[in-house]
Amino acid sequence: MRVDIGGLIIKNPVMTASGTFGYGKEYAPYLDIQRLGAIITKGTSLEPRAGNKPPRIMETPCGMLNAIGLENPGIRAFIKEKLPFFTEFDVPVIVNIFGETIDEFKKLSELLSEAKGVKGLEVNISCPNVKMGGIIFGSDPDMAHAVTKEVRRLTDLPIIIKLTPNVTNICSIAESVEKGGADAVSLINTLTGMSVDIEQRTPHLANVTGGLSGPAIKPIALRMVWQVAKTVKIPVIGVGGIANARDALEFLIVGARAVQVGTANFINPRVTIDIIDGIEEYLKRHNMADVNDLIGALHEEGKTC
């Protein structure tokens, strides 16, 4: 079940997705954290963020909208108060980071490179660059490359760049971060959506729009993972609507080296363990000794990007 993610060897290909597993401690009473392939922490910024005003979450058919606003206590509080918990487990901790300027990404990378227990960085480039008029880092190949290059320069930790699906061509963004020095990419982040209260004629979310996640986005995520896995040479981590082992297996078959489980954690806190068990059962049933033999095993004739 072991897989190699940019030099980081994990015991199985199942990770938790950022923002859906808190800081691990919240889920500890409900599952054996020791069995996870890796934990991706809630997104962390340089300074504390209060997030958006409520209501911030709205259930939708086959998914949910969220506009949490990346609420977090800031990097220094994270290192002091959240990170020590993970030393109890032999599970790699990958810290999700985000910033509104390249300098913020640089400072976060430096601080976490010196922090005990951090095994990798997941760089969220779905945020606006405030110095460039609010353009999303991940929507422009040059900006995506620039962020990746600076983070690469400042850390020896494995770097995973988390890609936004809200772009014209996700493959070009993936290629740009690969050239910038990324060790892997994870995709997709949430799709932008909204919901309206027809009686009040107001948005359900105070922020008006939010990120759509859950089973509704799985076909889109799967298609993008398939495209990117055929475009770049670095490992691809599949994210988006994975709710069971069958979903996870689809992502592995189209080329993902690992998967992240997000919204499904809110429905079944043990879902990651169920998925690990399900993948193992599939391998046994198909007489496969190594999960790596399943990665990219799709029989297909089709065009990518």
C-alpha positions as CSV (number, residue, x, y, z in Angstrom):
1,M,0.0,0.0,0.0
2,R,3.0,2.3,0.3
3,V,3.3,5.2,-2.2
4,D,6.0,7.8,-2.9
5,I,4.8,11.4,-3.0
6,G,7.7,13.5,-4.1
7,G,10.2,11.7,-1.9
8,L,7.8,11.3,1.0
9,I,6.9,7.7,1.5
10,I,3.5,7.2,3.0
11,K,2.1,3.9,4.3
12,N,-1.0,4.0,2.1
13,P,-2.5,6.5,-0.5
14,V,-5.3,7.9,1.7
15,M,-4.9,11.4,3.1
16,T,-7.3,13.8,4.8
17,A,-8.1,17.0,2.9
18,S,-7.3,20.4,4.3
19,G,-10.1,22.1,6.1
20,T,-12.2,19.0,6.6
21,F,-10.2,17.2,9.4
22,G,-9.4,20.2,11.6
23,Y,-6.0,19.7,13.2
24,G,-6.5,15.9,13.7
25,K,-7.3,16.1,17.4
26,E,-11.0,16.7,16.6
27,Y,-11.2,13.3,14.9
28,A,-9.0,11.3,17.2
29,P,-11.9,9.9,19.3
30,Y,-13.5,8.4,16.2
31,L,-10.8,6.6,14.2
32,D,-7.3,5.2,14.5
33,I,-5.2,8.2,13.2
34,Q,-2.2,5.9,13.1
35,R,-3.6,4.1,10.0
36,L,-3.8,7.2,7.8
37,G,-1.4,7.7,5.0
38,A,-1.0,11.4,5.8
39,I,-2.8,14.3,7.4
40,I,-3.2,17.6,5.6
41,T,-3.9,20.3,8.2
42,K,-6.4,23.1,8.0
43,G,-5.0,26.0,6.0
44,T,-2.6,28.2,7.9
45,S,-1.7,31.9,7.2
46,L,1.0,34.1,8.5
47,E,-1.3,36.0,10.9
48,P,-4.6,34.9,12.6
49,R,-7.7,35.2,10.5
50,A,-11.3,35.4,11.8
51,G,-12.8,34.2,8.6
52,N,-16.1,35.3,7.0
53,K,-19.3,36.2,8.8
54,P,-22.0,33.5,9.2
55,P,-23.8,31.8,7.6
56,R,-20.8,30.2,6.2
57,I,-21.9,26.7,5.2
58,M,-24.9,25.5,3.1
59,E,-25.8,22.0,2.2
60,T,-26.6,21.5,-1.5
61,P,-27.7,18.4,-3.5
62,C,-24.8,15.9,-3.4
63,G,-22.5,18.4,-1.7
64,M,-22.0,21.6,0.3
65,L,-21.0,25.2,-0.2
66,N,-18.6,26.7,2.3
67,A,-17.3,30.3,2.7
68,I,-15.4,29.8,6.0
69,G,-12.8,32.4,4.8
70,L,-9.8,30.3,5.9
71,E,-10.3,31.0,9.6
72,N,-7.1,29.9,11.5
73,P,-5.0,31.1,14.5
74,G,-1.9,32.0,12.4
75,I,1.4,30.2,11.9
76,R,3.0,30.9,15.3
77,A,0.0,29.6,17.3
78,F,-0.2,26.6,15.0
79,I,3.4,25.7,15.6
80,K,3.0,26.2,19.4
81,E,-0.5,24.8,20.0
82,K,-1.5,22.5,17.2
83,L,1.7,20.8,15.9
84,P,2.8,19.1,19.1
85,F,-0.3,16.8,19.0
86,F,1.0,15.1,15.9
87,T,4.2,13.8,17.6
88,E,2.0,11.1,19.2
89,F,1.6,9.4,15.8
90,D,3.7,7.9,13.1
91,V,1.7,9.7,10.4
92,P,3.3,12.4,8.1
93,V,1.9,15.9,8.8
94,I,1.6,18.1,5.7
95,V,0.8,21.7,6.5
96,N,-1.5,23.5,4.1
97,I,-0.3,27.2,3.7
98,F,-1.8,30.2,2.0
99,G,-0.9,33.8,1.6
100,E,-2.0,37.0,-0.2
101,T,1.6,37.9,-1.3
102,I,4.6,35.9,-2.3
103,D,6.4,37.3,0.8
104,E,3.8,35.7,3.0
105,F,4.3,32.3,1.3
106,K,8.1,32.8,1.8
107,K,7.8,33.5,5.5
108,L,5.5,30.6,6.1
109,S,7.9,28.3,4.3
110,E,10.8,29.4,6.3
111,L,9.0,29.1,9.7
112,L,7.6,25.6,8.9
113,S,11.0,24.3,7.6
114,E,12.3,24.8,11.1
115,A,9.3,23.4,12.9
116,K,9.6,19.9,14.4
117,G,7.3,17.3,13.0
118,V,6.4,18.9,9.6
119,K,7.0,16.4,6.8
120,G,5.7,18.5,3.8
121,L,3.9,21.6,2.6
122,E,0.7,21.8,0.6
123,V,0.7,25.3,-1.0
124,N,-2.8,26.6,-1.6
125,I,-2.6,29.0,-4.6
126,S,-6.4,29.6,-4.8
127,C,-6.0,32.9,-2.9
128,P,-5.9,36.4,-4.4
129,N,-2.6,38.2,-4.9
130,V,-3.4,41.5,-3.2
131,K,-0.4,43.2,-4.8
132,M,-1.7,42.3,-8.3
133,G,-5.2,43.6,-8.0
134,G,-6.7,40.5,-6.5
135,I,-5.8,38.1,-9.3
136,I,-5.8,34.5,-8.0
137,F,-2.3,33.0,-7.9
138,G,-3.5,29.7,-9.2
139,S,-5.3,31.2,-12.3
140,D,-2.1,32.5,-13.9
141,P,0.8,30.2,-14.9
142,D,3.4,32.9,-14.3
143,M,2.2,33.7,-10.8
144,A,1.8,30.0,-9.9
145,H,5.3,29.4,-11.1
146,A,6.7,32.4,-9.1
147,V,5.1,31.2,-5.8
148,T,6.3,27.6,-6.4
149,K,9.9,28.8,-7.2
150,E,10.2,30.9,-4.1
151,V,8.8,28.2,-1.8
152,R,11.2,25.7,-3.4
153,R,14.1,28.0,-2.8
154,L,13.4,28.3,0.9
155,T,12.6,24.8,1.9
156,D,13.9,21.2,1.5
157,L,10.5,19.8,2.5
158,P,8.4,18.1,-0.2
159,I,6.1,20.7,-1.8
160,I,2.6,19.9,-3.0
161,I,0.8,22.6,-5.0
162,K,-2.9,22.6,-4.6
163,L,-4.6,23.6,-7.8
164,T,-7.8,25.5,-8.4
165,P,-10.3,24.1,-10.9
166,N,-11.6,27.6,-11.6
167,V,-9.3,28.1,-14.6
168,T,-9.5,27.6,-18.4
169,N,-6.7,25.1,-18.6
170,I,-5.6,23.4,-15.4
171,C,-2.8,21.5,-17.3
172,S,-0.9,24.6,-18.1
173,I,-1.0,25.6,-14.4
174,A,0.2,22.1,-13.4
175,E,3.1,22.4,-15.9
176,S,4.1,25.8,-14.6
177,V,4.4,24.6,-11.0
178,E,6.2,21.5,-12.1
179,K,8.8,23.7,-13.8
180,G,8.9,25.9,-10.6
181,G,10.1,22.9,-8.5
182,A,6.9,21.3,-7.1
183,D,7.3,17.8,-5.9
184,A,3.6,17.0,-6.5
185,V,0.3,18.6,-7.2
186,S,-3.1,18.1,-5.5
187,L,-6.4,18.8,-7.3
188,I,-9.0,19.9,-7.3
189,N,-9.8,22.6,-4.8
190,T,-13.5,23.7,-4.6
191,L,-15.5,25.0,-7.5
192,T,-17.1,28.5,-7.0
193,G,-20.9,28.3,-6.5
194,M,-23.8,30.0,-4.8
195,S,-27.3,29.2,-3.4
196,V,-30.3,31.5,-3.0
197,D,-33.2,31.6,-0.4
198,I,-36.1,32.2,-2.8
199,E,-38.5,33.3,0.0
200,Q,-36.2,36.0,1.3
201,R,-34.6,36.5,-2.2
202,T,-31.1,36.6,-0.5
203,P,-28.0,34.5,-0.8
204,H,-27.8,31.6,1.7
205,L,-24.2,32.5,2.4
206,A,-23.2,35.8,3.9
207,N,-20.3,35.9,1.5
208,V,-22.8,35.3,-1.4
209,T,-20.5,32.7,-3.1
210,G,-18.6,29.8,-1.7
211,G,-16.7,26.7,-2.6
212,L,-18.7,23.7,-3.8
213,S,-17.4,20.3,-2.6
214,G,-18.7,16.8,-2.1
215,P,-19.9,14.0,-4.5
216,A,-21.3,16.6,-7.0
217,I,-17.9,17.6,-8.1
218,K,-16.3,14.1,-8.4
219,P,-16.7,13.7,-12.2
220,I,-15.1,17.1,-12.8
221,A,-12.2,16.4,-10.4
222,L,-11.7,12.9,-11.9
223,R,-11.5,14.4,-15.4
224,M,-9.0,17.0,-14.3
225,V,-6.8,14.5,-12.4
226,W,-6.8,12.3,-15.5
227,Q,-5.7,15.2,-17.7
228,V,-3.0,16.5,-15.3
229,A,-1.6,13.0,-14.6
230,K,-1.0,12.6,-18.4
231,T,0.6,16.0,-18.6
232,V,3.1,16.2,-15.7
233,K,5.8,13.8,-14.5
234,I,5.4,14.6,-10.8
235,P,2.9,12.7,-8.6
236,V,-0.7,13.8,-8.7
237,I,-3.0,13.6,-5.6
238,G,-6.7,13.4,-6.4
239,V,-9.2,15.4,-4.4
240,G,-12.9,16.1,-4.9
241,G,-16.0,14.2,-3.9
242,I,-14.3,11.0,-2.7
243,A,-16.8,9.3,-0.4
244,N,-15.9,5.6,-0.5
245,A,-13.3,3.1,-1.7
246,R,-14.8,2.9,-5.2
247,D,-14.4,6.7,-5.7
248,A,-10.8,6.5,-4.5
249,L,-10.0,3.6,-6.8
250,E,-11.3,5.6,-9.8
251,F,-8.8,8.4,-9.0
252,L,-5.9,5.9,-8.6
253,I,-6.8,4.2,-11.9
254,V,-6.8,7.4,-13.9
255,G,-3.3,8.3,-12.5
256,A,-3.5,9.7,-9.0
257,R,-0.7,8.5,-6.8
258,A,-2.8,9.2,-3.7
259,V,-6.2,10.7,-2.7
260,Q,-7.5,13.2,-0.2
261,V,-10.8,12.7,1.5
262,G,-12.7,15.9,2.4
263,T,-16.4,16.6,2.8
264,A,-17.2,12.9,3.4
265,N,-15.4,13.3,6.8
266,F,-18.4,15.4,8.0
267,I,-20.8,12.5,7.2
268,N,-18.7,9.6,8.4
269,P,-15.7,10.4,10.6
270,R,-14.3,6.9,9.9
271,V,-14.6,7.2,6.1
272,T,-10.8,7.3,5.6
273,I,-10.3,4.0,7.3
274,D,-13.2,2.5,5.4
275,I,-11.5,3.6,2.2
276,I,-8.1,2.2,3.2
277,D,-9.8,-1.2,4.0
278,G,-11.7,-1.0,0.7
279,I,-8.6,-0.5,-1.4
280,E,-6.8,-3.4,0.3
281,E,-9.8,-5.6,-0.3
282,Y,-9.9,-4.6,-4.0
283,L,-6.2,-5.4,-4.4
284,K,-6.7,-8.8,-2.8
285,R,-9.7,-9.6,-4.9
286,H,-7.8,-8.7,-8.1
287,N,-4.6,-10.5,-7.0
288,M,-2.6,-7.3,-7.0
289,A,0.4,-7.3,-4.6
290,D,1.2,-3.5,-4.9
291,V,-1.2,-0.5,-5.1
292,N,1.3,1.1,-7.4
293,D,0.4,-1.4,-10.1
294,L,-3.1,0.1,-10.1
295,I,-2.0,3.7,-10.5
296,G,-2.7,4.9,-14.1
297,A,-4.0,1.5,-15.1
298,L,-6.9,3.0,-17.1
299,H,-7.5,1.4,-20.5
300,E,-8.6,4.3,-22.6
301,E,-8.3,6.1,-25.9
302,G,-9.0,9.8,-25.4
303,K,-7.6,13.3,-25.6
304,T,-6.4,15.2,-22.5
305,C,-5.6,18.9,-22.5
